[in-house]
Amino acid sequence: MLFRSVEASQAPSPPQERLPPAATGAGTILVVEDEAGVRGLVRTVLARQGYQVLVADSPAQALELLASHRGPLDLLLTDLVMPGMNGRQLADQVLVQYPDVKVLFMSGYTDDAAIRHGLIQATVHLLTKPFSPQALIEKVQALLASKAES
């Protein structure tokens, strides 16, 4: 009797999203996100790119952090929908202290839905969730580059 060795079939594992290679990003970014997993991913990706990352889990915490922050702020990266105060309201307050800061909103809403619900205007920058680390980096780099050109 012959015995065949049967190997368990291995389904190919889904490709793992790899973080883009480290780069030399310059600037300070305030990340405001109430979901811990998203907040942690964004922090890791941006710090790996070389940015100084300030992190807050709520708009109130972000405003407290900025009250003691003495350096520049180049970008506010904030969730659009959060309890207590939405990202647009937070951005309005941050712009008083940092009038030249760039603002990038993150949201599960599409651009059209966010505009329809009155959360943002068509002229703002929005990164739709879920997003890849590469999409995050590209959007941040593009915004900061546009600031440098201004």
Residue pairs with C-beta under 8 A, 6 or more apart in sequence:
17 132
17 133
18 133
19 44
19 45
19 48
19 133
20 45
20 48
20 49
20 133
20 134
20 137
22 48
22 49
22 50
23 49
23 50
23 137
24 49
24 50
25 46
25 49
25 50
25 51
25 140
25 141
25 144
26 50
26 51
26 144
27 51
27 52
27 72
27 74
27 75
27 144
28 51
28 52
28 53
28 54
28 71
28 72
28 73
28 74
28 75
29 46
29 51
29 52
29 53
29 54
29 73
29 74
29 75
29 76
29 77
29 140
30 54
30 55
30 56
30 62
30 65
30 66
30 73
30 75
30 76
30 77
30 78
30 94
31 39
31 42
31 43
31 46
31 53
31 54
31 55
31 56
31 77
31 78
32 55
32 56
32 57
32 58
32 59
32 61
32 62
32 76
32 77
32 78
32 79
32 82
32 87
32 90
33 39
33 42
33 55
33 57
33 78
33 79
33 106
34 57
34 58
34 79
34 82
34 83
35 79
36 57
38 79
38 106
38 129
39 55
39 57
41 133
42 53
42 77
42 106
42 136
43 53
43 55
45 133
45 136
45 137
46 53
46 77
46 136
46 137
46 140
47 53
49 137
49 140
51 140
52 71
54 65
54 69
54 73
56 62
56 64
56 65
58 82
58 83
58 84
59 78
59 82
59 84
59 85
59 86
59 87
59 89
59 90
59 93
60 84
60 85
62 78
62 90
62 94
63 90
63 93
63 94
66 73
66 94
66 97
66 98
72 98
73 94
73 98
73 101
74 101
74 102
74 144
74 147
75 101
75 102
75 103
75 104
75 140
75 143
75 144
75 147
76 90
76 91
76 94
76 98
76 101
76 102
76 103
76 104
77 104
77 106
77 127
77 140
78 87
78 90
78 91
78 103
78 104
78 105
78 106
79 87
79 105
79 106
79 107
80 86
80 87
80 88
80 105
80 106
80 107
80 109
80 114
80 119
80 120
80 126
81 87
81 107
81 108
81 109
81 119
82 90
86 119
87 105
87 106
87 107
87 119
88 105
88 119
88 120
88 124
91 103
91 105
94 101
94 103
95 101
95 103
100 147
100 150
102 125
102 143
102 144
102 146
102 147
103 124
103 125
104 125
104 126
104 127
104 139
104 140
104 143
105 114
105 120
105 124
105 125
105 126
105 127
106 126
106 127
106 128
106 129
106 131
107 114
107 119
107 126
107 127
107 128
107 129
108 128
108 129
109 117
109 119
109 128
110 128
111 120
111 122
111 126
111 128
114 120
114 126
115 121
115 122
120 126
125 139
125 143
127 135
127 136
127 139
